[in-house]
Amino acid sequence: MLLFKKKFLPLIRSGQKTQTIRVWKFRRMKTGQRSYIPGVGYIRIESVEEVELDALTEEDAQLDGFSSVAALQKEIQELYPPEDHTRHRTFRVRFSLMREH
């Protein structure tokens, strides 16, 4: 299961947000896996890649629902305690919404 702040749910439902950056001790998801987002439904994990926080791009920001890479990095810094950034790894998780037929 992937949890998101409520402000992101409409962006995920509309397909505007197809990525999330997570700071984890270890990789928690794998490509092809099905996962669930409360308030949205099921998603398919398209890719999971380790990435350096300072290597995030404007494309990452756009796919993540942010107006700029600076805004994305600021959100990540606010979500995760500073010690997590030094002791954990950063992952780019891309996903697609699984539509019910």
CORRA-V598069 format. One record per helix or strand of 2 or more residues. SS is the DSSP state (~ for helix, > for strand). FROM is the first residue (numbers start at 1). TO is the last residue. Records with the same first field share a line. If there is no record, write none. Layout:
BEGIN
SS=FROM-TO ; FROM-TO
END
This chain:
BEGIN
~=6-14 ; 53-55 ; 58-63 ; 69-79 ; 82-87
>=19-24 ; 34-37 ; 41-50 ; 89-97
END
